[in-house]
Every structure is written in structure tokens, then in C-alpha cells.
Amino acid sequence: MASIEELTAQMDALKAQRASGVARVSYDGKTVEYRGDGEIVAAIRALETDLAKLVGKEPARQIRTFTSKGY
């Protein structure tokens, strides 16, 4: 697994790339091309999960219940 600094650098690059609207991001001499915003968001979430595991925090989980009377 990558170090905290490496994960942070990757996440910063992805967030900057998402804000700019460009589908290609480069960090540490590596280039990755994404197909769309959803793929970038999924990559950011995966990095956030990996970073949380390294720091020792588990992601918060929520269960939401919705009901309807059928109207």
C-alpha cells in the first residue's frame, strides 16, 4: 500500500483535475486518463478510503430508511 504522502498527492491531483474539467491527470511522472467525472469521483473515494485505513479511521456508514403511504 502507498504511503500517506503518496495518497495525498494522488488525491490532490485528482481533485485539481476534476475542478479543471480535464480528463487527464499526471503525478510523480505518471499519467492517467479518465473517461468521465463519475470515474474520477470513484477514484477519489477509493483514495479517501485507503487514506482512512492508513490513519486508522474507518469510514462512517449510514443506513437511511424511506417510507411512503403510497400516495
mmJSON file of the N, C-alpha and C atoms, coordinates in Angstrom:
{"data_MODEL":{"atom_site":{
"group_PDB":["ATOM","ATOM","ATOM","ATOM","ATOM","ATOM","ATOM","ATOM","ATOM","ATOM","ATOM","ATOM","ATOM","ATOM","ATOM","ATOM","ATOM","ATOM","ATOM","ATOM","ATOM","ATOM","ATOM","ATOM","ATOM","ATOM","ATOM","ATOM","ATOM","ATOM","ATOM","ATOM","ATOM","ATOM","ATOM","ATOM","ATOM","ATOM","ATOM","ATOM","ATOM","ATOM","ATOM","ATOM","ATOM","ATOM","ATOM","ATOM","ATOM","ATOM","ATOM","ATOM","ATOM","ATOM","ATOM","ATOM","ATOM","ATOM","ATOM","ATOM","ATOM","ATOM","ATOM","ATOM","ATOM","ATOM","ATOM","ATOM","ATOM","ATOM","ATOM","ATOM","ATOM","ATOM","ATOM","ATOM","ATOM","ATOM","ATOM","ATOM","ATOM","ATOM","ATOM","ATOM","ATOM","ATOM","ATOM","ATOM","ATOM","ATOM","ATOM","ATOM","ATOM","ATOM","ATOM","ATOM","ATOM","ATOM","ATOM","ATOM","ATOM","ATOM","ATOM","ATOM","ATOM","ATOM","ATOM","ATOM","ATOM","ATOM","ATOM","ATOM","ATOM","ATOM","ATOM","ATOM","ATOM","ATOM","ATOM","ATOM","ATOM","ATOM","ATOM","ATOM","ATOM","ATOM","ATOM","ATOM","ATOM","ATOM","ATOM","ATOM","ATOM","ATOM","ATOM","ATOM","ATOM","ATOM","ATOM","ATOM","ATOM","ATOM","ATOM","ATOM","ATOM","ATOM","ATOM","ATOM","ATOM","ATOM","ATOM","ATOM","ATOM","ATOM","ATOM","ATOM","ATOM","ATOM","ATOM","ATOM","ATOM","ATOM","ATOM","ATOM","ATOM","ATOM","ATOM","ATOM","ATOM","ATOM","ATOM","ATOM","ATOM","ATOM","ATOM","ATOM","ATOM","ATOM","ATOM","ATOM","ATOM","ATOM","ATOM","ATOM","ATOM","ATOM","ATOM","ATOM","ATOM","ATOM","ATOM","ATOM","ATOM","ATOM","ATOM","ATOM","ATOM","ATOM","ATOM","ATOM","ATOM","ATOM","ATOM","ATOM","ATOM","ATOM","ATOM","ATOM","ATOM","ATOM","ATOM","ATOM","ATOM"],
"id":[1,2,3,4,5,6,7,8,9,10,11,12,13,14,15,16,17,18,19,20,21,22,23,24,25,26,27,28,29,30,31,32,33,34,35,36,37,38,39,40,41,42,43,44,45,46,47,48,49,50,51,52,53,54,55,56,57,58,59,60,61,62,63,64,65,66,67,68,69,70,71,72,73,74,75,76,77,78,79,80,81,82,83,84,85,86,87,88,89,90,91,92,93,94,95,96,97,98,99,100,101,102,103,104,105,106,107,108,109,110,111,112,113,114,115,116,117,118,119,120,121,122,123,124,125,126,127,128,129,130,131,132,133,134,135,136,137,138,139,140,141,142,143,144,145,146,147,148,149,150,151,152,153,154,155,156,157,158,159,160,161,162,163,164,165,166,167,168,169,170,171,172,173,174,175,176,177,178,179,180,181,182,183,184,185,186,187,188,189,190,191,192,193,194,195,196,197,198,199,200,201,202,203,204,205,206,207,208,209,210,211,212,213],
"type_symbol":["N","C","C","N","C","C","N","C","C","N","C","C","N","C","C","N","C","C","N","C","C","N","C","C","N","C","C","N","C","C","N","C","C","N","C","C","N","C","C","N","C","C","N","C","C","N","C","C","N","C","C","N","C","C","N","C","C","N","C","C","N","C","C","N","C","C","N","C","C","N","C","C","N","C","C","N","C","C","N","C","C","N","C","C","N","C","C","N","C","C","N","C","C","N","C","C","N","C","C","N","C","C","N","C","C","N","C","C","N","C","C","N","C","C","N","C","C","N","C","C","N","C","C","N","C","C","N","C","C","N","C","C","N","C","C","N","C","C","N","C","C","N","C","C","N","C","C","N","C","C","N","C","C","N","C","C","N","C","C","N","C","C","N","C","C","N","C","C","N","C","C","N","C","C","N","C","C","N","C","C","N","C","C","N","C","C","N","C","C","N","C","C","N","C","C","N","C","C","N","C","C","N","C","C","N","C","C","N","C","C","N","C","C"],
"label_atom_id":["N","CA","C","N","CA","C","N","CA","C","N","CA","C","N","CA","C","N","CA","C","N","CA","C","N","CA","C","N","CA","C","N","CA","C","N","CA","C","N","CA","C","N","CA","C","N","CA","C","N","CA","C","N","CA","C","N","CA","C","N","CA","C","N","CA","C","N","CA","C","N","CA","C","N","CA","C","N","CA","C","N","CA","C","N","CA","C","N","CA","C","N","CA","C","N","CA","C","N","CA","C","N","CA","C","N","CA","C","N","CA","C","N","CA","C","N","CA","C","N","CA","C","N","CA","C","N","CA","C","N","CA","C","N","CA","C","N","CA","C","N","CA","C","N","CA","C","N","CA","C","N","CA","C","N","CA","C","N","CA","C","N","CA","C","N","CA","C","N","CA","C","N","CA","C","N","CA","C","N","CA","C","N","CA","C","N","CA","C","N","CA","C","N","CA","C","N","CA","C","N","CA","C","N","CA","C","N","CA","C","N","CA","C","N","CA","C","N","CA","C","N","CA","C","N","CA","C","N","CA","C","N","CA","C","N","CA","C","N","CA","C","N","CA","C","N","CA","C"],
"label_alt_id":[null,null,null,null,null,null,null,null,null,null,null,null,null,null,null,null,null,null,null,null,null,null,null,null,null,null,null,null,null,null,null,null,null,null,null,null,null,null,null,null,null,null,null,null,null,null,null,null,null,null,null,null,null,null,null,null,null,null,null,null,null,null,null,null,null,null,null,null,null,null,null,null,null,null,null,null,null,null,null,null,null,null,null,null,null,null,null,null,null,null,null,null,null,null,null,null,null,null,null,null,null,null,null,null,null,null,null,null,null,null,null,null,null,null,null,null,null,null,null,null,null,null,null,null,null,null,null,null,null,null,null,null,null,null,null,null,null,null,null,null,null,null,null,null,null,null,null,null,null,null,null,null,null,null,null,null,null,null,null,null,null,null,null,null,null,null,null,null,null,null,null,null,null,null,null,null,null,null,null,null,null,null,null,null,null,null,null,null,null,null,null,null,null,null,null,null,null,null,null,null,null,null,null,null,null,null,null,null,null,null,null,null,null],
"label_comp_id":["MET","MET","MET","ALA","ALA","ALA","SER","SER","SER","ILE","ILE","ILE","GLU","GLU","GLU","GLU","GLU","GLU","LEU","LEU","LEU","THR","THR","THR","ALA","ALA","ALA","GLN","GLN","GLN","MET","MET","MET","ASP","ASP","ASP","ALA","ALA","ALA","LEU","LEU","LEU","LYS","LYS","LYS","ALA","ALA","ALA","GLN","GLN","GLN","ARG","ARG","ARG","ALA","ALA","ALA","SER","SER","SER","GLY","GLY","GLY","VAL","VAL","VAL","ALA","ALA","ALA","ARG","ARG","ARG","VAL","VAL","VAL","SER","SER","SER","TYR","TYR","TYR","ASP","ASP","ASP","GLY","GLY","GLY","LYS","LYS","LYS","THR","THR","THR","VAL","VAL","VAL","GLU","GLU","GLU","TYR","TYR","TYR","ARG","ARG","ARG","GLY","GLY","GLY","ASP","ASP","ASP","GLY","GLY","GLY","GLU","GLU","GLU","ILE","ILE","ILE","VAL","VAL","VAL","ALA","ALA","ALA","ALA","ALA","ALA","ILE","ILE","ILE","ARG","ARG","ARG","ALA","ALA","ALA","LEU","LEU","LEU","GLU","GLU","GLU","THR","THR","THR","ASP","ASP","ASP","LEU","LEU","LEU","ALA","ALA","ALA","LYS","LYS","LYS","LEU","LEU","LEU","VAL","VAL","VAL","GLY","GLY","GLY","LYS","LYS","LYS","GLU","GLU","GLU","PRO","PRO","PRO","ALA","ALA","ALA","ARG","ARG","ARG","GLN","GLN","GLN","ILE","ILE","ILE","ARG","ARG","ARG","THR","THR","THR","PHE","PHE","PHE","THR","THR","THR","SER","SER","SER","LYS","LYS","LYS","GLY","GLY","GLY","TYR","TYR","TYR"],
"label_asym_id":["A","A","A","A","A","A","A","A","A","A","A","A","A","A","A","A","A","A","A","A","A","A","A","A","A","A","A","A","A","A","A","A","A","A","A","A","A","A","A","A","A","A","A","A","A","A","A","A","A","A","A","A","A","A","A","A","A","A","A","A","A","A","A","A","A","A","A","A","A","A","A","A","A","A","A","A","A","A","A","A","A","A","A","A","A","A","A","A","A","A","A","A","A","A","A","A","A","A","A","A","A","A","A","A","A","A","A","A","A","A","A","A","A","A","A","A","A","A","A","A","A","A","A","A","A","A","A","A","A","A","A","A","A","A","A","A","A","A","A","A","A","A","A","A","A","A","A","A","A","A","A","A","A","A","A","A","A","A","A","A","A","A","A","A","A","A","A","A","A","A","A","A","A","A","A","A","A","A","A","A","A","A","A","A","A","A","A","A","A","A","A","A","A","A","A","A","A","A","A","A","A","A","A","A","A","A","A","A","A","A","A","A","A"],
"label_entity_id":["1","1","1","1","1","1","1","1","1","1","1","1","1","1","1","1","1","1","1","1","1","1","1","1","1","1","1","1","1","1","1","1","1","1","1","1","1","1","1","1","1","1","1","1","1","1","1","1","1","1","1","1","1","1","1","1","1","1","1","1","1","1","1","1","1","1","1","1","1","1","1","1","1","1","1","1","1","1","1","1","1","1","1","1","1","1","1","1","1","1","1","1","1","1","1","1","1","1","1","1","1","1","1","1","1","1","1","1","1","1","1","1","1","1","1","1","1","1","1","1","1","1","1","1","1","1","1","1","1","1","1","1","1","1","1","1","1","1","1","1","1","1","1","1","1","1","1","1","1","1","1","1","1","1","1","1","1","1","1","1","1","1","1","1","1","1","1","1","1","1","1","1","1","1","1","1","1","1","1","1","1","1","1","1","1","1","1","1","1","1","1","1","1","1","1","1","1","1","1","1","1","1","1","1","1","1","1","1","1","1","1","1","1"],
"label_seq_id":[1,1,1,2,2,2,3,3,3,4,4,4,5,5,5,6,6,6,7,7,7,8,8,8,9,9,9,10,10,10,11,11,11,12,12,12,13,13,13,14,14,14,15,15,15,16,16,16,17,17,17,18,18,18,19,19,19,20,20,20,21,21,21,22,22,22,23,23,23,24,24,24,25,25,25,26,26,26,27,27,27,28,28,28,29,29,29,30,30,30,31,31,31,32,32,32,33,33,33,34,34,34,35,35,35,36,36,36,37,37,37,38,38,38,39,39,39,40,40,40,41,41,41,42,42,42,43,43,43,44,44,44,45,45,45,46,46,46,47,47,47,48,48,48,49,49,49,50,50,50,51,51,51,52,52,52,53,53,53,54,54,54,55,55,55,56,56,56,57,57,57,58,58,58,59,59,59,60,60,60,61,61,61,62,62,62,63,63,63,64,64,64,65,65,65,66,66,66,67,67,67,68,68,68,69,69,69,70,70,70,71,71,71],
"pdbx_PDB_ins_code":[null,null,null,null,null,null,null,null,null,null,null,null,null,null,null,null,null,null,null,null,null,null,null,null,null,null,null,null,null,null,null,null,null,null,null,null,null,null,null,null,null,null,null,null,null,null,null,null,null,null,null,null,null,null,null,null,null,null,null,null,null,null,null,null,null,null,null,null,null,null,null,null,null,null,null,null,null,null,null,null,null,null,null,null,null,null,null,null,null,null,null,null,null,null,null,null,null,null,null,null,null,null,null,null,null,null,null,null,null,null,null,null,null,null,null,null,null,null,null,null,null,null,null,null,null,null,null,null,null,null,null,null,null,null,null,null,null,null,null,null,null,null,null,null,null,null,null,null,null,null,null,null,null,null,null,null,null,null,null,null,null,null,null,null,null,null,null,null,null,null,null,null,null,null,null,null,null,null,null,null,null,null,null,null,null,null,null,null,null,null,null,null,null,null,null,null,null,null,null,null,null,null,null,null,null,null,null,null,null,null,null,null,null],
"Cartn_x":[0.851,0.0,0.894,0.414,1.156,1.199,2.119,2.239,1.18,1.042,0.069,0.385,1.665,2.056,1.719,1.951,1.648,0.148,-0.648,-2.102,-2.628,-2.073,-2.487,-2.147,-0.97,-0.568,-1.49,-1.826,-2.725,-4.105,-4.605,-5.931,-5.95,-4.91,-4.841,-4.828,-4.084,-4.024,-5.388,-6.092,-7.418,-8.419,-8.377,-9.313,-9.048,-7.788,-7.453,-7.882,-7.688,-8.075,-9.578,-10.319,-11.784,-12.289,-11.666,-12.075,-11.783,-10.718,-10.354,-11.168,-11.757,-12.565,-11.764,-10.475,-9.611,-9.663,-9.632,-9.768,-8.43,-7.337,-6.021,-5.318,-4.736,-4.03,-2.647,-1.652,-0.287,0.222,0.931,1.579,2.752,3.84,5.058,5.496,5.356,5.783,4.841,3.693,2.709,1.512,0.908,-0.259,-1.406,-2.585,-3.784,-4.87,-5.585,-6.671,-7.996,-8.962,-10.269,-11.323,-12.373,-13.428,-14.459,-14.677,-15.696,-15.599,-16.474,-16.467,-16.77,-17.66,-18.006,-16.81,-15.979,-14.779,-13.781,-13.694,-12.801,-13.297,-14.602,-15.185,-14.946,-15.113,-14.872,-13.41,-12.492,-11.07,-10.768,-11.373,-11.168,-11.698,-12.878,-13.459,-12.599,-12.045,-11.174,-9.91,-9.349,-8.168,-8.495,-9.663,-10.075,-10.232,-10.77,-10.923,-9.562,-8.642,-7.297,-6.578,-6.744,-6.106,-6.668,-7.978,-8.609,-8.101,-7.893,-7.373,-5.953,-5.132,-3.753,-3.71,-4.626,-4.653,-5.286,-6.088,-6.717,-8.169,-8.762,-10.171,-10.969,-12.04,-12.949,-13.96,-14.378,-15.369,-16.713,-17.409,-18.719,-19.727,-20.524,-21.543,-22.914,-23.792,-25.13,-26.149,-27.214,-28.345,-29.538,-30.145,-31.293,-32.521,-33.597,-34.846,-35.861,-36.501,-37.534,-38.826,-39.9,-41.202,-42.2,-43.265,-44.313,-45.632,-46.699,-48.023,-48.659,-47.926,-48.439,-49.232,-49.176,-49.932,-49.275],
"Cartn_y":[-1.176,0.0,1.235,2.285,3.532,4.261,5.2,5.981,7.082,7.704,8.781,9.935,10.258,11.363,11.066,9.823,9.438,9.494,8.98,9.006,10.435,11.274,12.677,13.385,13.119,13.734,13.287,12.0,11.492,12.127,12.238,12.806,14.289,15.031,16.444,16.612,15.755,15.82,15.519,14.531,14.189,15.31,15.906,16.99,18.207,18.528,19.649,19.356,18.127,17.713,17.787,17.345,17.37,18.802,19.696,21.096,21.762,21.324,21.93,21.373,20.194,19.588,18.816,18.625,17.891,16.416,15.536,14.104,13.391,14.132,13.505,14.139,13.321,13.827,13.189,13.978,13.491,13.772,12.806,12.975,12.023,12.451,11.64,11.016,11.729,11.219,10.189,9.966,9.006,9.778,9.279,9.92,8.916,9.369,8.536,9.326,8.667,9.32,8.679,9.527,9.065,9.31,8.491,8.607,9.658,9.877,10.846,11.215,12.12,12.621,11.521,10.609,9.522,8.649,8.412,7.602,8.341,9.655,10.455,10.461,10.626,10.626,9.277,8.188,6.859,6.7,7.236,7.158,7.975,9.156,9.989,9.272,8.677,7.952,6.76,6.059,4.929,5.396,6.516,7.058,7.52,8.137,8.561,7.365,6.264,5.044,4.474,4.41,3.906,4.786,6.097,7.031,6.873,6.687,6.491,5.213,4.158,2.904,3.077,3.845,4.086,4.88,5.852,6.698,5.954,4.946,4.165,4.509,5.268,5.631,4.845,4.283,3.593,4.597,4.461,5.385,5.235,6.346,6.324,5.681,4.822,4.161,4.64,4.886,5.353,4.457,4.212,3.481,4.416,4.685,5.586,4.809,5.058,4.36,5.382,5.054,5.918,5.119,5.747,5.089,5.95,5.332,6.04,5.326,6.107,5.537,5.195,5.408,5.058,6.137,7.356,8.442,8.902],
"Cartn_z":[0.0,0.0,0.0,-0.609,-0.73,0.61,0.725,1.951,1.982,3.136,3.298,2.349,2.202,1.32,-0.137,-0.569,-1.946,-2.219,-1.28,-1.449,-1.469,-0.602,-0.559,-1.864,-2.415,-3.688,-4.818,-4.841,-5.873,-5.75,-4.507,-4.29,-4.667,-4.31,-4.68,-6.196,-6.882,-8.347,-8.954,-8.413,-8.936,-8.691,-7.503,-7.196,-8.081,-8.304,-9.183,-10.612,-11.036,-12.388,-12.548,-11.533,-11.604,-11.678,-10.918,-10.928,-12.275,-12.944,-14.223,-15.384,-15.208,-16.259,-17.29,-17.053,-17.971,-17.594,-18.591,-18.347,-18.174,-18.03,-17.873,-16.683,-15.809,-14.634,-14.566,-14.13,-14.007,-12.597,-12.007,-10.715,-10.671,-10.086,-9.941,-11.264,-12.365,-13.658,-14.268,-13.662,-14.181,-14.716,-15.779,-16.369,-16.438,-16.01,-16.045,-16.766,-17.666,-18.393,-17.964,-17.599,-17.136,-18.208,-18.185,-19.18,-18.82,-17.533,-17.146,-15.685,-15.27,-13.902,-12.887,-13.222,-12.3,-11.976,-12.947,-12.731,-11.837,-12.0,-11.165,-9.72,-9.537,-8.195,-7.513,-8.249,-7.687,-7.267,-8.066,-7.727,-6.472,-6.351,-5.158,-3.925,-4.031,-2.887,-2.486,-3.457,-3.16,-2.442,-2.887,-2.217,-0.804,-0.618,0.718,1.651,1.14,1.937,2.309,1.343,1.627,2.633,2.511,3.428,4.836,4.935,6.241,6.899,6.121,6.671,7.187,6.457,6.9,8.197,8.322,9.506,10.68,10.395,11.454,11.684,10.772,10.889,9.87,10.318,9.407,8.879,7.637,7.096,7.808,7.979,8.627,7.691,8.224,7.419,7.897,6.955,7.267,6.595,7.321,6.755,6.835,5.698,5.652,5.233,5.927,5.647,5.14,4.028,3.472,3.409,3.817,3.766,3.019,2.582,1.865,2.129,2.178,2.351,1.018,-0.047,-1.365,-2.049,-1.584,-2.213,-3.462],
"occupancy":[1.0,1.0,1.0,1.0,1.0,1.0,1.0,1.0,1.0,1.0,1.0,1.0,1.0,1.0,1.0,1.0,1.0,1.0,1.0,1.0,1.0,1.0,1.0,1.0,1.0,1.0,1.0,1.0,1.0,1.0,1.0,1.0,1.0,1.0,1.0,1.0,1.0,1.0,1.0,1.0,1.0,1.0,1.0,1.0,1.0,1.0,1.0,1.0,1.0,1.0,1.0,1.0,1.0,1.0,1.0,1.0,1.0,1.0,1.0,1.0,1.0,1.0,1.0,1.0,1.0,1.0,1.0,1.0,1.0,1.0,1.0,1.0,1.0,1.0,1.0,1.0,1.0,1.0,1.0,1.0,1.0,1.0,1.0,1.0,1.0,1.0,1.0,1.0,1.0,1.0,1.0,1.0,1.0,1.0,1.0,1.0,1.0,1.0,1.0,1.0,1.0,1.0,1.0,1.0,1.0,1.0,1.0,1.0,1.0,1.0,1.0,1.0,1.0,1.0,1.0,1.0,1.0,1.0,1.0,1.0,1.0,1.0,1.0,1.0,1.0,1.0,1.0,1.0,1.0,1.0,1.0,1.0,1.0,1.0,1.0,1.0,1.0,1.0,1.0,1.0,1.0,1.0,1.0,1.0,1.0,1.0,1.0,1.0,1.0,1.0,1.0,1.0,1.0,1.0,1.0,1.0,1.0,1.0,1.0,1.0,1.0,1.0,1.0,1.0,1.0,1.0,1.0,1.0,1.0,1.0,1.0,1.0,1.0,1.0,1.0,1.0,1.0,1.0,1.0,1.0,1.0,1.0,1.0,1.0,1.0,1.0,1.0,1.0,1.0,1.0,1.0,1.0,1.0,1.0,1.0,1.0,1.0,1.0,1.0,1.0,1.0,1.0,1.0,1.0,1.0,1.0,1.0,1.0,1.0,1.0,1.0,1.0,1.0],
"B_iso_or_equiv":[0.0,0.0,0.0,0.0,0.0,0.0,0.0,0.0,0.0,0.0,0.0,0.0,0.0,0.0,0.0,0.0,0.0,0.0,0.0,0.0,0.0,0.0,0.0,0.0,0.0,0.0,0.0,0.0,0.0,0.0,0.0,0.0,0.0,0.0,0.0,0.0,0.0,0.0,0.0,0.0,0.0,0.0,0.0,0.0,0.0,0.0,0.0,0.0,0.0,0.0,0.0,0.0,0.0,0.0,0.0,0.0,0.0,0.0,0.0,0.0,0.0,0.0,0.0,0.0,0.0,0.0,0.0,0.0,0.0,0.0,0.0,0.0,0.0,0.0,0.0,0.0,0.0,0.0,0.0,0.0,0.0,0.0,0.0,0.0,0.0,0.0,0.0,0.0,0.0,0.0,0.0,0.0,0.0,0.0,0.0,0.0,0.0,0.0,0.0,0.0,0.0,0.0,0.0,0.0,0.0,0.0,0.0,0.0,0.0,0.0,0.0,0.0,0.0,0.0,0.0,0.0,0.0,0.0,0.0,0.0,0.0,0.0,0.0,0.0,0.0,0.0,0.0,0.0,0.0,0.0,0.0,0.0,0.0,0.0,0.0,0.0,0.0,0.0,0.0,0.0,0.0,0.0,0.0,0.0,0.0,0.0,0.0,0.0,0.0,0.0,0.0,0.0,0.0,0.0,0.0,0.0,0.0,0.0,0.0,0.0,0.0,0.0,0.0,0.0,0.0,0.0,0.0,0.0,0.0,0.0,0.0,0.0,0.0,0.0,0.0,0.0,0.0,0.0,0.0,0.0,0.0,0.0,0.0,0.0,0.0,0.0,0.0,0.0,0.0,0.0,0.0,0.0,0.0,0.0,0.0,0.0,0.0,0.0,0.0,0.0,0.0,0.0,0.0,0.0,0.0,0.0,0.0,0.0,0.0,0.0,0.0,0.0,0.0],
"pdbx_formal_charge":[null,null,null,null,null,null,null,null,null,null,null,null,null,null,null,null,null,null,null,null,null,null,null,null,null,null,null,null,null,null,null,null,null,null,null,null,null,null,null,null,null,null,null,null,null,null,null,null,null,null,null,null,null,null,null,null,null,null,null,null,null,null,null,null,null,null,null,null,null,null,null,null,null,null,null,null,null,null,null,null,null,null,null,null,null,null,null,null,null,null,null,null,null,null,null,null,null,null,null,null,null,null,null,null,null,null,null,null,null,null,null,null,null,null,null,null,null,null,null,null,null,null,null,null,null,null,null,null,null,null,null,null,null,null,null,null,null,null,null,null,null,null,null,null,null,null,null,null,null,null,null,null,null,null,null,null,null,null,null,null,null,null,null,null,null,null,null,null,null,null,null,null,null,null,null,null,null,null,null,null,null,null,null,null,null,null,null,null,null,null,null,null,null,null,null,null,null,null,null,null,null,null,null,null,null,null,null,null,null,null,null,null,null],
"auth_seq_id":[1,1,1,2,2,2,3,3,3,4,4,4,5,5,5,6,6,6,7,7,7,8,8,8,9,9,9,10,10,10,11,11,11,12,12,12,13,13,13,14,14,14,15,15,15,16,16,16,17,17,17,18,18,18,19,19,19,20,20,20,21,21,21,22,22,22,23,23,23,24,24,24,25,25,25,26,26,26,27,27,27,28,28,28,29,29,29,30,30,30,31,31,31,32,32,32,33,33,33,34,34,34,35,35,35,36,36,36,37,37,37,38,38,38,39,39,39,40,40,40,41,41,41,42,42,42,43,43,43,44,44,44,45,45,45,46,46,46,47,47,47,48,48,48,49,49,49,50,50,50,51,51,51,52,52,52,53,53,53,54,54,54,55,55,55,56,56,56,57,57,57,58,58,58,59,59,59,60,60,60,61,61,61,62,62,62,63,63,63,64,64,64,65,65,65,66,66,66,67,67,67,68,68,68,69,69,69,70,70,70,71,71,71],
"auth_comp_id":["MET","MET","MET","ALA","ALA","ALA","SER","SER","SER","ILE","ILE","ILE","GLU","GLU","GLU","GLU","GLU","GLU","LEU","LEU","LEU","THR","THR","THR","ALA","ALA","ALA","GLN","GLN","GLN","MET","MET","MET","ASP","ASP","ASP","ALA","ALA","ALA","LEU","LEU","LEU","LYS","LYS","LYS","ALA","ALA","ALA","GLN","GLN","GLN","ARG","ARG","ARG","ALA","ALA","ALA","SER","SER","SER","GLY","GLY","GLY","VAL","VAL","VAL","ALA","ALA","ALA","ARG","ARG","ARG","VAL","VAL","VAL","SER","SER","SER","TYR","TYR","TYR","ASP","ASP","ASP","GLY","GLY","GLY","LYS","LYS","LYS","THR","THR","THR","VAL","VAL","VAL","GLU","GLU","GLU","TYR","TYR","TYR","ARG","ARG","ARG","GLY","GLY","GLY","ASP","ASP","ASP","GLY","GLY","GLY","GLU","GLU","GLU","ILE","ILE","ILE","VAL","VAL","VAL","ALA","ALA","ALA","ALA","ALA","ALA","ILE","ILE","ILE","ARG","ARG","ARG","ALA","ALA","ALA","LEU","LEU","LEU","GLU","GLU","GLU","THR","THR","THR","ASP","ASP","ASP","LEU","LEU","LEU","ALA","ALA","ALA","LYS","LYS","LYS","LEU","LEU","LEU","VAL","VAL","VAL","GLY","GLY","GLY","LYS","LYS","LYS","GLU","GLU","GLU","PRO","PRO","PRO","ALA","ALA","ALA","ARG","ARG","ARG","GLN","GLN","GLN","ILE","ILE","ILE","ARG","ARG","ARG","THR","THR","THR","PHE","PHE","PHE","THR","THR","THR","SER","SER","SER","LYS","LYS","LYS","GLY","GLY","GLY","TYR","TYR","TYR"],
"auth_asym_id":["A","A","A","A","A","A","A","A","A","A","A","A","A","A","A","A","A","A","A","A","A","A","A","A","A","A","A","A","A","A","A","A","A","A","A","A","A","A","A","A","A","A","A","A","A","A","A","A","A","A","A","A","A","A","A","A","A","A","A","A","A","A","A","A","A","A","A","A","A","A","A","A","A","A","A","A","A","A","A","A","A","A","A","A","A","A","A","A","A","A","A","A","A","A","A","A","A","A","A","A","A","A","A","A","A","A","A","A","A","A","A","A","A","A","A","A","A","A","A","A","A","A","A","A","A","A","A","A","A","A","A","A","A","A","A","A","A","A","A","A","A","A","A","A","A","A","A","A","A","A","A","A","A","A","A","A","A","A","A","A","A","A","A","A","A","A","A","A","A","A","A","A","A","A","A","A","A","A","A","A","A","A","A","A","A","A","A","A","A","A","A","A","A","A","A","A","A","A","A","A","A","A","A","A","A","A","A","A","A","A","A","A","A"],
"auth_atom_id":["N","CA","C","N","CA","C","N","CA","C","N","CA","C","N","CA","C","N","CA","C","N","CA","C","N","CA","C","N","CA","C","N","CA","C","N","CA","C","N","CA","C","N","CA","C","N","CA","C","N","CA","C","N","CA","C","N","CA","C","N","CA","C","N","CA","C","N","CA","C","N","CA","C","N","CA","C","N","CA","C","N","CA","C","N","CA","C","N","CA","C","N","CA","C","N","CA","C","N","CA","C","N","CA","C","N","CA","C","N","CA","C","N","CA","C","N","CA","C","N","CA","C","N","CA","C","N","CA","C","N","CA","C","N","CA","C","N","CA","C","N","CA","C","N","CA","C","N","CA","C","N","CA","C","N","CA","C","N","CA","C","N","CA","C","N","CA","C","N","CA","C","N","CA","C","N","CA","C","N","CA","C","N","CA","C","N","CA","C","N","CA","C","N","CA","C","N","CA","C","N","CA","C","N","CA","C","N","CA","C","N","CA","C","N","CA","C","N","CA","C","N","CA","C","N","CA","C","N","CA","C","N","CA","C","N","CA","C","N","CA","C","N","CA","C","N","CA","C"],
"pdbx_PDB_model_num":[1,1,1,1,1,1,1,1,1,1,1,1,1,1,1,1,1,1,1,1,1,1,1,1,1,1,1,1,1,1,1,1,1,1,1,1,1,1,1,1,1,1,1,1,1,1,1,1,1,1,1,1,1,1,1,1,1,1,1,1,1,1,1,1,1,1,1,1,1,1,1,1,1,1,1,1,1,1,1,1,1,1,1,1,1,1,1,1,1,1,1,1,1,1,1,1,1,1,1,1,1,1,1,1,1,1,1,1,1,1,1,1,1,1,1,1,1,1,1,1,1,1,1,1,1,1,1,1,1,1,1,1,1,1,1,1,1,1,1,1,1,1,1,1,1,1,1,1,1,1,1,1,1,1,1,1,1,1,1,1,1,1,1,1,1,1,1,1,1,1,1,1,1,1,1,1,1,1,1,1,1,1,1,1,1,1,1,1,1,1,1,1,1,1,1,1,1,1,1,1,1,1,1,1,1,1,1,1,1,1,1,1,1]
}}}
